[in-house]
Amino acid sequence: MLNSLYHPVIVVDEDGSFRFANSEAEQFFSAGLAYLARKRLQDFVPGDSPLFFLVEQARVEQTRISEYRVDVSSPRLGGERLVDLYVSPMAEAPNLVVVMIQQRSIAEKMDRQLTHRSAARTVTGLAAMLAHEIRNPLSGIKGAAQLLATSASDEDRALTRLIQEESDRIVKLVDRMEVFSDQRPIERSAVNIHSVLEHVKTLGKNGFARDIRILEHYDPSLPPVFANRDQLVQVFLNLLKNAAEAVRGREDGEIRLTTAFKPGVRLSVPGTRDRVTLPLEFAVEDNGDGVPDDIREHIFDPFVTTKPSGSGLGLALVAKIVGDHGGVIECESQPGHTVFRILMPAWREFPAPAESDEQD
């Protein structure tokens, strides 16, 4: 019964040793039950975490305790971990305490997804304006520079060439932004995600990720994803390229591609009243330097980038594509471990009936 729960549940004794962990707890701590049985809670969570005070209070006072938004972040658990805790002593064994962990990621994923969609809409309007207001004047500027070059001195000709090159660069930027204004319905079908990832990996290994180790941890039993294959290739090619740039130059640099079944999240599909479950989880992980703290919360916003020559539109486009599919994308990062995680709907032969608009 405990293994059927979506939340991690553990039992610890007075020394913090694990006496039990359900399957979700094994995933939360990234360790099997046999391994956890040889470890203590202190091996995974910092000793100053409020979790230990709650466990001790529940044991001493023999009472149930709940605490919300508790930080259990640690390098061992990876990334920021804010959770709700439900702690209770075991009546038949007073020295044992049961801890149920409720991860706060679902509501926060929804909030972030709404933010990404809002940012995409902003870029959509900006792209339409730029295409109309900038491309035509730039064409005139470039043409004038070409005419001036025919009668200019060698020194001035270098300046006219600079004008032409910069005009071309701005036009390319406007062209890239125009993809945000594409509001046509997405042509979707049943897509084998492992075929997509294998295709992206092949492209990377023959180009930008030639000398980088890429590991695969796939769940072969996953159903197809309901998506546009070409757009999925674009999404994962962008994420893989970013990961490759993050680990380039590291002797131990590696990228991990992961697929898994993770039920529990439902979101509305843009433009419809339907709600879909997002049970398919795809992740691209790397062990690079991580995303700087000052831009981590805005990594999917347009024009936000850590690259000196980057435009900051790549991840914004990724977020738009995922959002247009009714999915969710999130980033967890710290030095030595960065993961971009995507939740997507599975393909169904017959469309499910629309569900109510009540808050999930």
N, C-alpha and C positions, 0 to 999 in steps of 0.2 A: 504493500500500500504506500509506504513512504517513497519507494522508487518511482511510483507513478506521479508524485507531486512535481510541479514545475519549479518549485523553490528548493534550494539547498537546505538540507537538514543534517545536523551533526549532533553527536553526544560526546561530551568531554568529561573527564574526571577532575578531581581536585588538583592534579598536576598539569592539567591542560592536555593530557594525552587523549587521542581520538579513540573512542570506543565503538563508534558507528558513524557512517557517512552514506547517505543515499547517492543515487547515480548523479543527480544534479550537483551535489556537493563535490563529487569526484571531478566533475567538469569545472566547477568553480575554483577548486584548488589545483586543477591540472595534475591530478595524481590519483592513482587507483587506491581502493580500500586497503589492500595489503600494504602498500607503501605508507598510507596515512596512519595505519595501526602502529607503525614504528616511530611516528613523529608526534610532536606536540603542536598545539595551536600557535605557540610562540614562534615556531619555525616558519610560519606563513604570515603572521600579522605582527606588526611592531608592538613591542611590549608596553608602550604608552597608549595604546589604542583603548578607547572607552569600552570596547568589547569585553576586556578582561574584568573591568570594574563591574559591568552588568552581570557577568557570569558569577563572579564572587558574591555579589549582592543577592542574586537569586538563590545561591546555595546556602548562604548564611541565614537569610531571612525566610527561606522556603516559601518564596512568593514568585508570581509571574511578573515579568517586567518587559515593557516594550519601549523601544527607543528608535527615533526616526532620523534619517540622514546622518548616519554614523560613518565616519571615514575609516575604512580598513585598507587603504592603499598601501602597497609595498612593492618593492622590486620583484618579489617572488610571485605575487598575484598578477602583476603587470597592469600598468595604466591606473587611471583614477577609479576608485571603487567607493561609491556612496551607496549605502544599503540601509534598509530598515531591519531592525533586529527584534525578534520575539524569543525571549529567554524564559525557560521554565524548569524548575527542579523535577526530578522523577520521584514520585511518591514512594515507589517500591525500592528505590535506591537513592537516598538523600545526597550521597556524594557525587551523583551524576547529574549533569545539567544538559537539557536539550536546547539547541539553538537553531531557530529557523531564520534563514537569511532571505530577504526579499530585495532583489536588485531593483534600483530605481531607474533603470535604463529605459523602460518602455515609454513612460510619460515624457521623459526627456528626449527620447528619439522622436516622438511626435512633435514636440516643440521645435526641435532643430529642423525637422523636415519642413514645417511651415515656414521657418526662416529661410531655408534654402529656396523654396518655391517663390517666396516674396522677392528674394535677391534675383532669381532668374527673371521674374516679371519686370524688375527694374531694368535689367540689361536688355530685355526684349524691346522696351520702349526706347532706350538709348540707342540700340542698334538700328532701329527703323529711322530715327532722327539722323544718325550719323550717315547712313547710306544715302539719304536724300540731300543733306545739307553740306556734306564734306566731299563726297566722291566727285561731284561735278566741278567744284572750284579747284580741287587738286589736279584734275585733268587739265584745266586751263593753266595752272601754275607749271605743271610739268611741260606742257607744250611750249609755253613762253621760254622756259629754261632751255629747251632744245633749240629754239630759234636763236636765242642769245649765244649759244655755244658755237654757232657757225661763224660768227664774226668776232668772238672774244679772244683775248690773249690766252697763252697757256695757263697763266696764273688764274685768270678769271674763269677759264674753262673748267678748272678743278672745282670752283664754287658752283657753277651750273650743274656739274655732274653730282655734286653733293645735294643740290636741290632736287634733282630727279630721283636720286636714291632714297632720300627721305620721304618724298612723295609716294614712291612705290611702297615703302615700309608702312606708311599710314594706311594706304589702300588695302594692304594685306591684313592689317589689324581690323579694319572695318569689315572686310570679307569674313574674317573669323567670327566677328561679333554677329554677323547676319544669321548664323545658324540658330541664335537664340530667338529670332523672330519667326522661326518656322512653326506654325501652329497647326499643320496638317495632322490628321489622325495617324497614330502609329500603326503600321501593319505588323501585327503580332501573330505568333504561332507557337507551336511546341518546339522548344529549343533545348538541345542537349548541352548543358553548361560545360561539361567536361570536354566536349568537342571544341567549344569556344576557347576555353582556357588552354587546350593543347595547341590550337592555332595561334593564339597570342604568344604562348611560350616559344613556339617555333620561330615566329617573327623576331622575338627578342633575342633568342640564342643565335640568330643569324645576323644580328645587328647590334643594338645598344647594350644587350646583356650577354654578349659573346663569352666573356670571361667570368661570369657571375654564376654561382651555384644557385639553382632553383629547385626547391623541394616541393613535392606534391603530397597532400594529405586529403584524399577524396573519399566521400561516401558514395560507393558505387550504386547504392540502392535509391538515390535521389530520383524523383520524377522529373520530367522536363519542366523548364521554366517558361512562363507565358511572357514572351518578350520578342523584340526585334533583334535578330541575330547580328546584323551589321552594327547596330547601336551598342550591343553588348561587347562586341569586339572593340569598338571605340572606347568604351568605358574601361575595360580591363587593360587595353594597350596603354592608355594614359596612366593608369595606376601602376602597371608594371614598369613603365619608363621612369616614373617618379621614384619608385623603389630602387631601381637600378642606379639612378643618379645619387640616391641617398647612401648607398653602400659602396659606390665606386671608390677605389683606393684603399679599402679595408681588406686585409689578408683573410679575415674570417667572415667577410661579407656574404650574406645569403638572403634569399627571398623565399618565402613560403606561401604557396597557394593552397587554400583550404576550402572545402565544401562540407556542409553539414545540414541536418534537419533540425530546425529550431522553431517549434510551434509557439503560439502565444500572443502574437501581435496582429492587430487588424487596423487597417487604415482605409480611408475613402479614396476611390480612384478619381483623379482630376476630371471634371466635366461630367460626372455621373453621380447618381445617388447610391451606387453600390459600395459595399465594403468588402474588402478581400483580406484573407489571411496571408501572412507573409512568412511561410514556414521554411523557406530556402535561404540559407545563409552562406555567403561567399566572402572570403577574406583574402587580402593581399598583405602579407607581413614582411617587414625587413628589420635588420638589426643595425640600422644606421644611427646617425646622431639624434634623430627625432625632430619633431616640429617645435620651433621656438614657442615658449609660453605666451608671448604677447600676440601671436596670430593664430593660436590653436583653435580658439572659439570662432574664428572668422575664416578658416582655411577654405571654405567652400564659397566665400563671397567673391564677386568679380574684382579683379585687379589686385588681389592679395597673393603675394608670392614671395618665396625666399630666394629665387634665382635672380642674379644680377641682370640677366637679359630676358627674363620671363615676362609674359604679358599678364599672367594671373587669371587667364580665362579657362585653362584646362580643367581644373577641378570644379569650377563653376558650371562648365558644360556637363561634366560627369554628374553633378548633383541634379542638373535639369533633366538629364536623360533618365536617371533613376526615379526622380519624382514624377516624370511623365508616365512612367510604368506603374505608378502607385507604390513604389518601393521606398526604402529608407537607406541612407548611407550615413555612416558615422566614422569618426577618426579618434583613436586612442593612441597617445604617443608619450614616450619618455625616452631619455637617452638609452640607446641600445635596443629599443623595441617600439616599433610603430606598426599599427594595424589599421587598415581601411576595411570596414565591414559593411556588407550590403545585404539587406533583407529584401527578398523578391517573392512575388506570388508564383505558385505552381500552376502548370497548365491543367485545365479540366476539359474533358471532352464535351460536356454540356455545361453552359454557364449556370452558376449558382444563382438562386433568387436573391433579389436585393434585400439587404437586412435593414433594420431600423437605424435611424440616425442618432440613437441614444449614445451617450458617451461610454466608451469601453474602459 
